[in-house]
Amino acid sequence: MIKVTKEVIDLCAENLLFKLNPGQTDLIYEEFNTIMAQIDFLKGIKGVDDAEPMTFPYSEHQRFLRQDKPIKPVKAELELSNSHSRIGNQIKLPKVVGNKNDEMDE
Amino acid sequence: MEYEPVIGIEIHVELKTKSKMFSSAPCTFGEAPNSQTVPFDLAMPGTMPVVNQEAVIYGIKICSAMHMNIARTLYFDRKNYFYPDLPKGYQITQQFHPIGTKGYVELVIDGKTIKVGVDNAHLEEDTAKQVHLSDVSLLNFNRCGTPLLEIVSDPDMHTGQEAMKYVETIREIVTYLGCSDGKMENGSMRCDINISLRPKGSTTLGTKSECKNLNTIANIGSAVDYEIKRQTEILESGGSVDQETRRWDEALKRTVLMRKKTNAIDYKYFREPNIVPIDLDEGFIYDAVHSMNKLPNQYRVEFRQLGLTDYQIEELLSDREFVLVFEDCIKLGVKSPEILWNFLMVEILGYLNKNEQTLQDLKFSRDALVSLVNIVHAGKINSRQAKEVLAIMLEEGADPVKIIKDKGLEQVSDTGAIENFVDEVLACNAQSIADYQKGKDRALGYLVGQVLKASHGKANPTLAKELILKKIRPCGSNK
């Protein structure tokens, strides 16, 4: 398993397009250490690999559904600012072989 | 060997909500590319999905119309795949607990009713739209996150006609419920059809091909018929059908290979951890089911009772807006559903099409239309005059009673007045009288025409005919 260092945390943040200040990096590093220690502890439990993974730590249900009210969308210029290249308002991509677009709804 | 085709259909229905399935971005069509998203649709860090209530209501309504069991708790799952059309790297869907399970729809084909099972219907999100040019692909995220209901049929169909009717029936259901605009040409209803053949009498399914790119009902029939023929030829020549994805080529009028399917893709489904299971109140489900619009099959029964023919009913049902106008007019006391149908589906529809207008653009009220129909039904004006009045109503929106009065179109039904015209005509047409009395029926029509001409079209033709007959009918004749 990859060792989570402060450099790894900074690199992940950069890949996700945001920057951490040194205090934030330290905090995340500390939290990761706690998580990793917990994982090491779990790994030591006999038969843990045979258990089904859980999505939620305990049974929790809710009743909330969002009202169907649209909000103002992000401006096209801002959305497109993350794209490497474009044609008009569309994001330009290298052509991929085949038409995966059709396949996704299988 | 005789083969039996087996057909199953998956339909993706875009739900007509105002906002997306899991975000509050607007759901629109035809806006500038990449202008209809919020950070969640672009998978920005920290954004979370929140389920759209209206999409759930629409899902419940459609499932209920298809006689399905409705889930009391909503669960969502991740379908993982890496492709630019979904920036999260997965689609949120309902792989393991669909909102609707085990229902059916009824298809009426050549007077016979057949049931097609619906295995499940599940809520999910649409992907971004890609356009593949010769050297690059273009990506537009506007569609990304639009609510979809995927409806999966059982493999219960066996012909192109059944496949067409099934899709048509689903389209009727979703459009009549107001849950989708069902426009296949715009992609708001997309069909994938699985077709296989098996020896007649066998219960084992053969190897299937999946057919995509079917954007009209007619294409569905053509593609299925083509695939049945193609697979039959392969099997009869001793070959075996490969599992492949094909698409309908409109220009070539045949299905063409897109890709071979060697292994099933492992999407590594797992429960969507960002959506806690959602319990649906019984009251919520009850309200959704009991606020459903009337469905086409209910209208079919009602319209048949009104005396419309099957042809008239199907023509009318092809546009729900016309059905609503028709229904309103019936409630307002129209005396002749048939005359109303003719006005709506011939004169009014023709005018609107010609002028690229919709029923919303009509310049007159439903009351005015009912009034005109009842005037015609009472014989106060004839059908030619009614068309003239309706044309003025369509152009100017005036009240039919006023138009008839202003134009002096009201039929003369006063026996005395018509009798004068009849006498005048008979005096000048001795030959026609003789012809009629010798058995030439056409001579009677000519005489009625002359009376109408003399009265400038105002004489009631039925009355005119009766009076002429009274005067020229040979003694003892009942004709």
Interface residues (C-beta under 8 A of the other chain):
Chain A: L16 L17 F18 P53 T55 F56 E60 H61 Q62 R63 F64 L65 R66 Q67 D68 K69 P70 I71 P73 V74 K75 A76 E79 L80 N82 I87 G88 N89 Q90 I91 K92 L93 P94 K95 V96 G98 N99 K100 N101 D102 E103 M104 D105 E106
Chain B: E10 H12 T17 K18 S19 S24 A25 P26 C27 A32 P33 N34 S35 Q36 T37 V38 P39 L42 P45 V50 V51 N52 Q53 E54 A55 V56 T73 Y81 Y83 P84 D85 L86 Q91 T127 K129 Q130 V131 H132 L133 S134 D135 V136 S137 L138 L139 N140 F141 L148 E150 R190 D192 E210 K212 N213 T245 R247 M258 R259 I265 F270 R271 E272 P273 V276 P277 I278 D279 L280 D281
